[in-house]
Amino acid sequence: MANAKQTALILGGSGRTGSLIAEQLTDRGVQARTASRHGSDLLFDWDEPNTYAAALAGADRVYLVTPTMRIRYVNLVAIFLDLAEAAGVGHVTLLSTYNGDRAPQDVDMAAVEAEVANRGGFTHTILRPAWVMQNFTDEHLPIVDGLLIVPSGGGSEAFVDALDIAEVAVETLLDPAEHAGAAYSLTGPEALTFDDVARTIAAVSRRSVMYQDIDQEAWINGAIAAGVPAEYAKMLQWLTGAIIAGQGSRPSGDVETVIGRPATSFEAFALRSTAVWAVQEGK
C-alpha cells in the first residue's frame, strides 16, 4: 500500500478480537486505533453515522466488525464504506461468520460480504470464523448448575479460539496485498459435539459438567426472554440449525495457512480457561 503511515482502525475495539488485534499490531509497528461505543480509543456508534468520519480520519486499513445483535445493517455499512473510500482507506478486513456468504436473505451477512468485495477503492479480506470457544466462558453459553444447554441434535462444530481469529486478522492487516481477495474459514483443528465440550470442561475444571440438548425454539425463546432482540431469532435459528442439520463447521486448515501454526485445540483453550469456570461455579 502506498500509504506508509500504516494506521489501522479497529472497529469493535473493546470486543473479543479488537483489543487483541490492536495490541498485536502495535507490537509489530503499526499504529492501531480502537473504536466502539464504550471502552475504546475513539467513539464509534453504528447508529450514529456522524461518528464514522472522525474514526476513519488518518486510517489506511480497517478491521470491520458489523453491528451486533441485529440482522439488518447493510445500508449502514455502505455509508461507512463510502466514507472509507473517500478517506483513502486501502484495505478492509471484514469479520463475517462461517458460511457467511450463504446466510439467509433476511440476514444481511452475505449482503455485507458482497458490499465489501464489490468495492473498487480498496482491497479486502473476509474472515469467516466458526463458533468461538470463548462462548463457553462468557454470557453466551455459560455453565449453569453444572449444565451446558444448547440445541444441537448431536451435531458438531469446529470451534475456534478468538486468539487465532485475531492473529489471522493481524496478518491480513499487516500485508493486505498478500491476502487481497481472500476469504478464510477459521476453525479449530477438530469438530466436536457439545457433549465433547462438556466432558472436556469437566475434565480440566474438575467439576461436574454435563451437556443437555434442548428444543431449538424453546432455547431461542429463552434467549429473547433474557434480552436478545426478537429479530435476532432468525440469526440464532440459522446458526443452531446448521449444527442440528449436521452442517456445522468442519476443520479448514486456514488458520495454519495464514499464521503458520496449527489452530488452537479446545483442550488447550479449556486448560487456560479453568479459572473462569471456577468463578462460575462459585456464583
N, C-alpha and C positions, 0 to 999 in steps of 0.2 A: 504494500500500500504506500502511496506517495506521501501520506501524512506521517511525518516522523515523530510526532509528539506522543503517539501511542497512549491515548486516553480512552479507557473503557467505561461506558455507562452500564451499570449492573442493576437492572430492574429486579424487583423482589429482593432488594438488598438486605432485608432483615429475615429472609426466609431460609429454608433448608440449605439451598445451594448458593444463594447470593453472597453471603458473608464469606463462605469458603472460597468462592471464586475470587472475590476481591482480595482476600489475604494472599492467595497463591499468585495472583497477577502482580501484586505489589512486591512480593518476594522475588519476582522474576523481572522487575524493572519496568513494569507498565503501571501507569497511574490508573487507579480504579476508583470510581465514584459510585457509591451505592445510592439507590433511590427507592423510596417506598412511602407509604403514608405515615409510618412511625419507625423510629429506631435506625434511620439511615443518614447518610451524609446530606442528602437532598430530599426535599418533599416531592413526591410523585403520587398522583392520585388519578387512576384511570377515569374516574367520574368527573374530574376537573381538568379538561384539556388545556386550560391556561397554565398548568404546571409542566406541560410537555417540553416546551421550547427551552425553558431555563435548565431543565435536566439535561437536554441534549447539547447545550452550548459547549463547544470545545471537544466534544467526543468524536472519535473516529471509528469506533466499533461499539456494538451494543449486544448485551445479553438480554434477550427479550422474554419476559415472563408475562403471560397474558392475565387478565383479571381472573380471580379465583371465585369459586362457588357460584358460577353463573354459566349460562350456555350460549348467550347471545352477546357478542362483543367485537365482531369483525369490523364494524364501522369505526369503533374507537381505535382499533389497531391501524386501520387505513389512515386515519387522521395523523396518528403518531408517525407512521412511515413516511407520509408526505413531508412532515417536518424534519424527519431524519435525513431524507434525501436532500432537502433544501439546506440543511446544516452541514452537509458534506460527509455524513457517515459513510464509511466504505465497506462495512461488513456487519451483518446481523446474524447472531446465533440464536435460534428460536428453541425454547423449551416447549416441546409438544408432549405427546404420550405415545405409548406403544400402539402401533396401528392407527396413529392419529389421522393419517390420510384416508382411513376407512371409517371414520367416525360417522354416526348418523347425521343426516342432513339438518336435523333440528338442533345439532350441537355444532358450534362454529369452529371446531378444531381443524377440520380439513380445509375449511374456507380460509382460515388464517394461514395455514401452511401454503396454500396457493397464493394468497396475497403477498406473502414474503418472497416466495420463489419467483413470482412473475414480475417483480420489480427489476428495472434495469439499472438503477442508480447505485447498487451495492451488491457485493457477493453475499452468499448466505450459507448457513449450515443448519440442518434440522436435527434436533435430538429427540428421540422417541423412547423414553425410559419405561420399563415395566413398573409394576407396583413397587414402591420404595420401602426398603427394610425398616426405615425409621417410622413407618406407620405403626409398628408394634411397640414403639417406645413413647408415643405421644397420644394425644386425644383421638386420633383417627381409629386405631384398633387396639385399645388398651386391654390388659388382662384384668378382668373384674371378678372378684371372688374365685380366682383360680380358673376362670373360663375365658377362652378366646372364641368369640361368637361372630361368625361371618358366613354369609351364604356362599357356598362353593359347589355343592353337589359332588364333592370328592375330586373336583378338578384341581389342576396345579398351575403354578406361576413361577417364573424365573425371577424372583425378587432381586432388586438391585440396590446397592448401597449409594446413598446420596453423595458420599465422598467420591465415589467413582464417577458419578454424573458430573460433579464439579471438576474433577481432573480432566475429563474429556472436554468439557466446555472451555477450560483454560487453554488447552491445546488448540482448539479452533479459533480462539480469540488471539492467541499469540502468533499463529501462522494461518491467517484466513485463506491465502492462496492455496495452501496445501489441502484445505478442507472445503473449498468453494464448491457448492452444489451438492455436497454430500448429505445423506440422511442416515443417521446411525440409530440402530435399535439397541438400546442399552439394557443389558440384563445381567443377572448373576450367572454363575457357572453351572447351575443345575436348576431344574424345575422341581418345586416342592409343593406338596399339598399343605393345607393349613394344619392338618394333623401332624405332618412332619415338623412344621414350625413350632407347634405347641410342645412336641416332645423335645425339640432342641432347646427351647426356652426353659423347660422344666429341668433338663439335664445340667445346663450351665448355671442356672439360678438356684438349684437345689430346693425348689418349691414345687408344689403340685400345680400343674397347668394342664388343662385338657381342652381339646377343641370340640365345639358344639356347632353343628350345622344349623341353619335356620331358614325358614321360608324367605325368599328374596323380598317379596312385597312387605312382609312384616318387618324385616330389617330396615328397609328403606323408610317405611312409615315411622319407625322408631327414630331414625336419623332426623327426619323432618320435625318430629315432636321435640327433639333435643336442640333444634335451632338451625338445621341445614335448610336453606331456601327451598321451597316446594318445587320450583322449576328445575332444580339440580337433580331431582329424582331421575330425569332422563339420562343424565351422565352416570349416576350410580347404577341404573339398570343396564346400561351398556357395559360398564366396567366389570360388574359382577356377573352379568350374563355371559360374557366371553369365557370366564372361568367355568361357570356351570355347564356351558356347552362343550367343554373340553378344548377351547380355543384360547386358553391363556398363553402368555408369552413363553417362548422357548429360548434357550441359550443361543446367543447370536455370535459371540466372539468379538463384537465390535469394540467393547471396552479395551480388550487387549490389543486390538488392531491400532487403536489411537494412542493409548498411553504406554504400551509396551510391557504390560504385566497382566496376569490373569485378573479377572473380576473378583471382587471380594466374595467369599462364601458366606452363607447365612450363619454358619457356625462361628466363623471369625467375628462377624458383626455381633452375634449374641454374646460372645465371650467379653467383648469390650463394653457391652451394654448391661451387664448384670446389676450394676448399681441402680439403674433406672427401675428395673423390675423389683428390686428390694424395697425401693421407696414406695412403689405402687402397692406392694403387699402390706406395707405398714400403714397405709391410709385407711 
